């Protein structure tokens, strides 16, 4: 056989034996730390264990779900879907359009409102209703506008919409000013308020690094009652605020990942891995703590976690 024919045959053989699919994925990265941690764990496993290419794309819930629905590969996966908070998106894209798949391996989430332990003990604050006491509101009023500030979540968070309705329906609007800001602003304010002995209340949830960073306590709320929990999200109705009524604690959450169905055809090994992916609430809290409190890069934290949990990762990969 001539050298030319040999080269041609080798090239053809290479094409035949080459993988049929290029395993690559674009991972959506919401603003909260837990989501960032999970996103990088997903990416680390894809890159180091599957050999795929990973790109991280910042975005809010609406942007990520819309991209997954379009299926063009702009964003392929949401790393931290909280239900029922984001139910308006899962109903639209998972249940109705059928363009997105929701994992069946959730971890449990718990949401509420917190104060520092010192502030709670000093002012005898144990329940959400205590924030409506004039003395408590005054102690939380850092800008002297007559109302105490309470962080209810970041812009774009479905939970922030719920909390805005809660402030109203718990009868706190005359005393409390609901504040939306990025989570880093909230974390800095907690640290500052504790250092200065000032009052501050904020939306909190488990898992989260805050439980490792500060000595905080979650306030009690009326026990979850579906009859008193009617939440309409802005994505469902522009008049969502007036049509909602939430006067009860949130039910415990189911939190999982979601991915575009188009990923099954484009990167089947990654889609199969996503179907088996599972973390615990403790996993997420510890990852978030390393990022938020210890200032470590999410990629480095994820790499260390994957190396330390190789047996669990093997199971996720079906090995």
C-alpha positions as CSV (number, residue, x, y, z in Angstrom):
1,X,0.0,0.0,0.0
2,X,1.3,3.4,-0.9
3,X,2.1,6.0,1.8
4,X,-0.7,8.1,0.4
5,X,-3.3,5.3,0.7
6,X,-2.0,4.5,4.2
7,X,-2.5,8.1,5.3
8,X,-6.0,8.1,3.8
9,X,-6.9,4.9,5.5
10,X,-5.6,6.1,8.9
11,X,-7.6,9.3,8.5
12,X,-10.8,7.4,7.7
13,X,-10.2,5.0,10.6
14,X,-9.7,8.0,12.9
15,X,-13.0,9.5,11.8
16,X,-14.8,6.2,12.4
17,X,-13.2,5.7,15.9
18,X,-13.6,9.3,17.0
19,X,-16.4,10.0,19.5
20,X,-19.7,10.8,17.9
21,X,-20.4,13.6,20.3
22,X,-18.4,16.5,21.6
23,X,-19.1,16.5,25.3
24,X,-19.5,20.2,26.2
25,X,-21.8,22.1,28.4
26,X,-22.6,25.7,29.4
27,X,-23.6,25.9,33.1
28,X,-25.8,28.7,34.3
29,X,-24.5,30.4,37.5
30,X,-27.1,32.3,39.6
31,X,-25.9,34.9,42.1
32,X,-26.3,33.0,45.3
33,X,-23.2,31.2,46.7
34,X,-24.8,27.7,47.0
35,X,-25.7,27.8,43.3
36,X,-22.2,29.0,42.4
37,X,-20.7,26.1,44.4
38,X,-22.9,23.4,42.8
39,X,-22.3,24.9,39.3
40,X,-18.5,24.4,39.8
41,X,-18.9,20.9,41.2
42,X,-20.9,20.0,38.1
43,X,-18.2,21.6,35.9
44,X,-15.3,20.0,37.7
45,X,-16.8,16.5,37.2
46,X,-17.6,17.2,33.6
47,X,-14.1,18.4,32.9
48,X,-12.0,16.1,35.1
49,X,-14.0,12.9,34.9
50,X,-15.9,13.0,31.7
51,X,-13.3,15.0,29.7
52,X,-15.8,17.6,28.5
53,X,-15.6,21.3,27.9
54,X,-17.3,23.6,30.4
55,X,-18.3,27.3,30.2
56,X,-19.9,29.2,33.1
57,X,-22.6,31.7,32.2
58,X,-23.9,34.1,34.9
59,X,-27.7,34.6,34.8
60,X,-30.9,34.9,36.8
61,X,-33.6,32.3,37.0
62,X,-35.6,33.6,34.0
63,X,-32.6,33.9,31.7
64,X,-31.3,30.4,32.5
65,X,-34.7,28.8,32.1
66,X,-35.4,30.6,28.8
67,X,-32.0,29.5,27.4
68,X,-32.6,25.9,28.4
69,X,-36.0,26.0,26.8
70,X,-34.5,27.3,23.5
71,X,-32.1,24.4,23.5
72,X,-29.4,26.1,21.4
73,X,-26.6,25.5,24.0
74,X,-26.5,29.1,25.2
75,X,-27.1,27.8,28.8
76,X,-27.7,24.1,29.3
77,X,-28.2,23.6,33.1
78,X,-29.5,25.4,36.2
79,X,-27.6,24.2,39.2
80,X,-29.9,25.0,42.0
81,X,-33.7,25.0,41.4
82,X,-35.7,25.7,44.5
83,X,-39.2,24.4,44.5
84,X,-41.9,25.6,44.9
85,X,-40.1,29.0,44.7
86,X,-39.3,28.6,41.0
87,X,-42.4,26.6,40.2
88,X,-43.6,29.1,37.7
89,X,-40.6,28.2,35.6
90,X,-40.8,24.5,36.0
91,X,-44.5,24.4,35.2
92,X,-43.8,26.4,32.0
93,X,-40.7,24.6,30.8
94,X,-40.8,21.2,32.4
95,X,-44.5,20.4,32.7
96,X,-46.0,22.3,29.8
97,X,-43.3,22.9,27.1
98,X,-41.4,19.7,28.0
99,X,-38.1,21.2,27.0
100,X,-36.4,21.0,30.4
101,X,-35.7,18.0,32.7
102,X,-35.8,18.3,36.4
103,X,-33.5,16.1,38.5
104,X,-35.2,13.5,40.8
105,X,-32.4,13.7,43.4
106,X,-33.2,16.8,45.5
107,X,-31.8,18.0,48.7
108,X,-33.9,19.7,51.4
109,X,-34.1,23.4,51.8
110,X,-35.5,25.5,54.6
111,X,-36.3,29.2,54.3
112,X,-37.1,31.9,56.8
113,X,-35.9,35.2,58.4
114,X,-32.9,35.5,60.7
115,X,-31.3,37.9,63.2
116,X,-28.0,37.6,65.0
117,X,-28.2,35.6,68.3
118,X,-27.0,38.6,70.2
119,X,-29.6,41.0,68.8
120,X,-32.3,38.4,69.3
121,X,-31.4,37.9,72.9
122,X,-30.9,41.6,73.6
123,X,-34.4,42.6,72.2
124,X,-36.2,39.3,73.0
125,X,-36.8,38.5,69.3
126,X,-37.9,35.0,68.6
127,X,-40.8,35.3,66.1
128,X,-41.4,37.2,62.8
129,X,-44.1,39.3,64.6
130,X,-41.4,40.7,66.9
131,X,-40.0,42.7,64.0
132,X,-43.2,44.7,64.1
133,X,-42.5,46.0,67.6
134,X,-41.6,49.7,67.5
135,X,-38.5,49.3,69.7
136,X,-37.2,46.5,67.4
137,X,-37.9,48.5,64.2
138,X,-36.1,51.5,65.7
139,X,-33.1,49.4,66.5
140,X,-33.0,48.2,62.9
141,X,-33.4,51.7,61.4
142,X,-29.9,52.5,60.2
143,X,-30.9,55.3,57.8
144,X,-33.3,57.1,60.2
145,X,-36.2,56.9,57.9
146,X,-38.5,55.6,60.5
147,X,-38.4,51.9,59.4
148,X,-36.1,49.1,60.1
149,X,-34.4,47.6,57.1
150,X,-34.7,43.9,56.3
151,X,-33.0,42.2,53.4
152,X,-35.5,40.0,51.5
153,X,-33.3,38.7,48.7
154,X,-31.5,39.6,45.6
155,X,-33.0,41.1,42.4
156,X,-34.4,38.4,40.2
157,X,-35.0,35.9,43.1
158,X,-38.4,34.3,43.2
159,X,-38.0,34.1,47.0
160,X,-37.6,37.8,47.2
161,X,-41.0,38.3,45.6
162,X,-42.5,35.9,48.2
163,X,-40.8,37.7,51.0
164,X,-42.0,41.1,49.8
165,X,-45.6,39.7,50.0
166,X,-44.8,38.2,53.4
167,X,-43.7,41.6,54.9
168,X,-47.0,43.0,53.8
169,X,-49.2,40.1,54.9
170,X,-47.4,39.7,58.3
171,X,-48.4,43.3,58.9
172,X,-44.9,44.6,59.0
173,X,-44.9,47.3,56.3
174,X,-45.5,50.1,58.8
175,X,-42.3,49.1,60.6
176,X,-40.1,47.3,58.1
177,X,-38.6,48.4,54.8
178,X,-38.0,45.4,52.5
179,X,-34.6,45.7,50.8
180,X,-33.4,43.9,47.7
181,X,-29.7,43.8,47.0
182,X,-27.0,41.3,46.0
183,X,-26.2,38.7,48.6
184,X,-22.7,40.1,49.2
185,X,-24.4,43.3,50.4
186,X,-26.4,41.3,53.0
187,X,-23.3,39.4,54.2
188,X,-21.3,42.6,54.7
189,X,-24.3,44.2,56.6
190,X,-24.6,41.2,58.9
191,X,-20.9,41.4,59.7
192,X,-21.0,45.1,60.3
193,X,-24.2,45.0,62.4
194,X,-22.7,42.3,64.7
195,X,-19.5,44.3,65.0
196,X,-21.3,47.5,65.9
197,X,-24.0,45.8,68.0
198,X,-26.7,47.1,65.7
199,X,-30.0,45.5,64.8
200,X,-30.5,43.7,61.5
201,X,-32.9,41.1,60.1
202,X,-32.5,39.2,56.8
203,X,-33.9,36.5,54.7
204,X,-32.0,33.3,55.4
205,X,-32.1,29.7,54.3
206,X,-30.5,26.3,54.8
207,X,-28.2,25.2,53.3
208,X,-26.0,28.3,53.4
209,X,-22.6,29.4,54.5
210,X,-24.2,32.0,56.9
211,X,-24.7,29.2,59.5
212,X,-20.9,28.7,59.6
213,X,-20.0,32.4,59.3
214,X,-22.1,34.0,62.0
215,X,-24.1,33.1,65.1
216,X,-27.6,33.6,63.8
217,X,-31.0,32.3,64.6
218,X,-34.1,31.7,62.4
219,X,-37.3,33.3,63.6
220,X,-40.5,31.3,64.0
221,X,-43.4,31.9,61.7
222,X,-46.9,30.6,61.5
223,X,-46.9,26.9,60.5
224,X,-47.1,26.3,56.8
225,X,-50.7,26.5,55.6
226,X,-51.4,26.1,51.9
227,X,-54.6,28.0,52.3
228,X,-52.6,31.0,53.4
229,X,-49.9,30.6,50.9
230,X,-51.1,31.8,47.5
231,X,-48.1,33.1,45.5
232,X,-48.3,34.5,42.0
233,X,-44.9,35.3,40.4
234,X,-44.3,38.2,38.1
235,X,-43.7,35.8,35.3
236,X,-47.3,34.6,35.6
237,X,-49.1,37.9,36.1
238,X,-48.0,41.6,36.1
239,X,-50.4,42.2,39.0
240,X,-48.7,39.5,41.0
241,X,-48.2,41.5,44.2
242,X,-51.9,42.3,44.6
243,X,-53.0,38.8,43.6
244,X,-50.7,37.1,46.1
245,X,-51.3,36.3,49.8
246,X,-48.6,34.7,51.9
247,X,-49.1,34.7,55.7
248,X,-47.4,31.5,56.6
249,X,-44.0,29.9,56.7
250,X,-42.7,28.4,53.5
251,X,-43.0,24.6,53.2
252,X,-39.7,22.8,53.2
253,X,-38.1,23.0,49.8
254,X,-37.0,20.4,47.3
255,X,-33.8,21.7,45.6
256,X,-32.3,20.1,42.5
257,X,-30.7,20.7,39.1
258,X,-32.5,21.2,35.8
259,X,-31.1,20.8,32.3
260,X,-32.2,21.4,28.7
261,X,-33.6,18.3,27.0
262,X,-31.5,19.2,23.9
263,X,-28.4,18.2,25.9
264,X,-29.3,14.5,25.6
265,X,-28.6,14.7,21.8
266,X,-25.7,17.1,22.0
267,X,-23.8,15.8,25.0
268,X,-25.4,12.5,26.1
269,X,-22.7,11.5,28.7
270,X,-23.2,14.8,30.5
271,X,-27.0,14.5,30.4
272,X,-26.7,11.0,31.9
273,X,-24.4,12.3,34.6
274,X,-26.8,15.1,35.4
275,X,-29.6,12.5,35.8
276,X,-27.5,10.8,38.6
277,X,-26.1,13.9,40.2
278,X,-26.9,14.3,43.9
279,X,-25.7,16.5,46.8
280,X,-26.9,16.9,50.4
281,X,-27.7,20.1,52.2
282,X,-24.6,19.6,54.3
283,X,-22.5,19.3,51.2
284,X,-23.8,22.6,49.9
285,X,-23.4,24.4,53.2
286,X,-19.8,23.3,53.5
287,X,-19.0,24.3,49.9
288,X,-20.7,27.7,50.3
289,X,-18.8,28.3,53.6
290,X,-15.4,27.7,51.9
291,X,-16.3,30.2,49.2
292,X,-18.0,32.9,51.3
293,X,-16.2,32.7,54.6
294,X,-12.7,31.5,53.6
295,X,-12.6,33.4,50.3
296,X,-11.7,30.5,48.2
297,X,-12.3,30.3,44.5
298,X,-15.4,28.2,43.6
299,X,-13.4,26.2,41.1
300,X,-10.7,25.3,43.7
301,X,-13.4,24.4,46.3
302,X,-15.2,22.2,43.7
303,X,-11.9,20.5,42.7
304,X,-11.1,19.6,46.3
305,X,-14.6,18.3,46.9
306,X,-14.5,16.0,43.9
307,X,-11.1,14.7,44.8
308,X,-12.3,14.0,48.4
309,X,-15.5,12.3,47.3
310,X,-14.3,10.2,44.4
311,X,-16.5,7.2,45.4
312,X,-19.6,9.3,45.3
313,X,-18.6,10.8,42.0
314,X,-18.0,7.3,40.6
315,X,-21.6,6.4,41.5
316,X,-22.9,9.5,39.8
317,X,-21.0,8.4,36.7
318,X,-22.3,4.9,36.9
319,X,-18.9,3.4,37.6
